[in-house]
Amino acid sequence: MRTLKNDWLIQCYMDAVRLQLDPEFIDLLLEEIHRRSTDPAFRRMWMAVSHSPWGLEQKAAVGAAFHAN
């Protein structure tokens, strides 16, 4: 996971949530997102994406999962 570009990681996570993939896979992606969240560049990217107009359902799922821990 560490070799994934930031934008790919975020996109993979959003797609995994939207497609309701295996929860263990989603947890692995989320762990990597949390690990990278201390990086200011990643955090800015995450905030920009999480505030884009995807639709309320996906925004709620992604935002809740990111801030859960």
FIGU-660175 format. One record per residue (C-alpha): z, x, y; residue in three letters. Coordinates in steps of 0.05 Angstrom, whole numbers, plus 5000, padded with zeros to 4 digits. Each point is the difference from the previous one (the first is absolute). Layout:
ZXYALA...
This chain:
500050005000MET501450575047ARG492650185002THR497949325025LEU498149975073LYS504749585043ASN494849465013ASP498249964926TRP507349934981LEU501049435049ILE493649664977GLN501850084926CYS506849705013TYR497249405039MET494849874946ASP505250064944ALA504549495035VAL494149535014ARG497550054929LEU507049944971GLN499250624957LEU505450284955ASP506650015038PRO501550704973GLU493550265031PHE501749665066ILE506950324998ASP496850694991LEU495649885060LEU505949755040LEU504250604982GLU494550465026GLU499549585064ILE507550075010HIS499650754988ARG494650065053ARG503349545050SER503750585031THR493450295023ASP498549745071PRO492549994989ALA500749594936PHE505049535033ARG495149875058ARG494449864950MET504449534960TRP502249635063MET492949935024ALA497749724933VAL505949554990SER498749675068HIS492649864987SER497649284989PRO499949964923TRP503149324993GLY507249815000LEU501150034925GLU497850724990GLN503550245063LYS506549694977ALA499550304930ALA498250705023VAL505150005057GLY505749734958ALA498750504944ALA499650595048PHE506549835035HIS503749784938ALA503250674986ASN
